[in-house]
Amino acid sequence: MSEHTDHAVVVGASMGGLVAARALSEAYAHVTVVERDPLPDVGLPGGATARRGVPQGRHAHGLLARGREALEELFPGLTDELIGYGVPPTDLQSGFRWINGGRLLCQAPSGLTALGVSRPLLESALRARVRALPNVTVADSCDAAGLTASGDGRRVTGLRVLRRGDSRTEEIVAADLVVDATGRGSRGPQWLAALGYPAPATERVEVGLTYASRSYRRAEDAPQGVAIAGTLANPRGGVAIPQEGDRWIVSIGGMLGDAAPLDHDGYTAFASTLPSPAIHELIRDAEPLSDPLRFRYLASTRRRYERLHRFPEGYLVFGDAISSFNPVYGQGMTVAALEALLLRECLREGTGGLAGRFLGSAARIVDIPWDISVGADLRFPGVAGRRTAKVRTVNAYLERLHRAAEHDPVVGRAFLRVVNLLDRPERLMAPGIAWRVLAARPSTAPTAAVAPVRVVVGAGAAAD
């Protein structure tokens, strides 16, 4: 093969890999997406099935408002296409119920649109769009075995691939650029080590999140959705999101190994112990469409590739392979879409020094959602981590903000714009918002709360 191919290879065909391929398709003559799972050839919506390589695919997913906007930039018309498949749109403030600290955020029109789309349908829609690009090829049932490089190791020249089948022969796919979008299980550090490069420093915050998800039939006149955040007194939480097919996806669970039972009665009873009865009221008489399925997420991780002094040309790391967030905050897909927009910008400036430019700027994209999720997790005493003065001050301020947002729609909207990555967190400290927060009437008992629970990790919980 020619050493110069004007060819980019993306490893992984999940959300990160698909949006990366879309950005690359504008700059490279040919893009190949390599995926280990077999991918369905069935058209939408029939091809929207969960697969092994996306273990969270059967659970609730959140596409933040900024994520929907970013995907619309990459794939124009996507929002209307998904609505056409029966995906319910909702206003994030007037239509969705947010319960923080046991308090219902004041509902009012916000102009922030969310889509209740399942992960399999969203991924299938993007995969169909990517496959339709004339210069993109998707090769499934292929294992990525490592990188190839120039003799001096300074440039990655391709990807070693094992195609599944009887022969399992290895082939080398030559490329000008290889993008690792294999998620939080990325072997990027090992691939770099094999070429003589140091591994990135890794930050890790152990959360021990365990949740269980179940689908239910959704009536036409049902509410549009609810998210219940855990509190210090009761670290359990959950979400109920309306999805295509007139169904709910409900995920409930706890921190540090506290898990919902998987039998019908136990699952329903666990929902009644959350800091608000809203989800329990929704599911107690609803028709189940699936059995509960459990998912464990041990730790949020961030690999600091941007701090490496040596890094090969022709190689990038992308999406969850850089940073994997606690999924209760629904940030991962949005961050991947924002990184795809960044990659598009970087490529428009040329491919020289691409890794340094992209990884440095991607770190700044990650900074905000990482601080939001890790800061919120550090509220809980059992989560190990450094609680700086900033973290303590922000969490104390947010407690007051949630009290104000119970009655003030302006404060509520400001909070939603920040957690949906539309505004920077500093916006919540702006004089106009801070005055409303600090001037809010003294605290009263949360209107949406239920009794706290005493959590016994690994053994359920008992009501106090």
C-alpha angles and dihedrals in degrees: 000000000000114000090228112054105155082228131139123198123202118199110212131030100215123107095294095048094047096051091043090053090051091055093044093050089072094056108032129062090226135014125194121196112203116201129178096208123076106250124215118248091201115120124244136318091011092057092059099108130141115249138200096252092061103055091176092053094102093050134078115289129192125210105194120221092255090049092055090050092049093049089049089055091052096040109026114212094021094125093055091043092055093046086053088058089057099266108154116231118209140182104248094223108029096035103033126061116224115192114191122171087359090299126120111232110237109266118228137134110286107168088234108130124203129183123220093217124153118236093243093053094045092048092046091051092051092044090054090050092049094046089053092060106104095224099045126091123188114207112190132186089043128129119213107225101181146293132294121215144186119273093265092045093234096117133042109227103183152322130277108227133190113201112211115242141081097311101043088194118171122236132181118232107204115220143167089216134022117195119198107214096154096125132233091331090062117150090205094120090053092046090053092047090054088058093048099260126130121253117247121255109259127214115205130186113190110218102157091212114184122178139163127214134204136174123231136185111262121214120222093244095047121123117266101247147300139221120197118195121207119250133211089256092045117020094187120110145161150178136224115198126183112232141183115289094048093278142124125230108208123190121182131170149115147250129266096022099314102146137189115237117251098223119094098248095042093047092049092046091050089055089058090060096060119111088264131033092223097105094041090052089051098050106030093087099022123113111252115228097186142017118260114272123200130223129185125203111184105184146356110240135195123187112205100217091151090067096058113112092204124046130154123249116242096040134096136175118216145188119339089002084072100036133000115197132205098271096223088080094055095222106129102083092044093051091050091052091049090049089052090055088048091050090051090053093047092050091051086062091052136264098272112115089358097153095054094046096045100041093047093051093041088057089058090051090051095047096077102047090040092054091045096051099037092044090052092047091052089064087081114080093216093061109092117224146105111289103202123194087257092055092048093046094047093048092049090049092049091055088059091043092056089052090052093044090058088074106014116073092191092060090044092053092047090053093049092049090055097046089046088056094242094116132029117254090249087072089075089060094050112124095250093053097036091054091054091048096048094041094052115122117267118283121278128184111293109263094214099045132116128193118299119252132223106230119213104190112235093008105068121244141284126217115246 
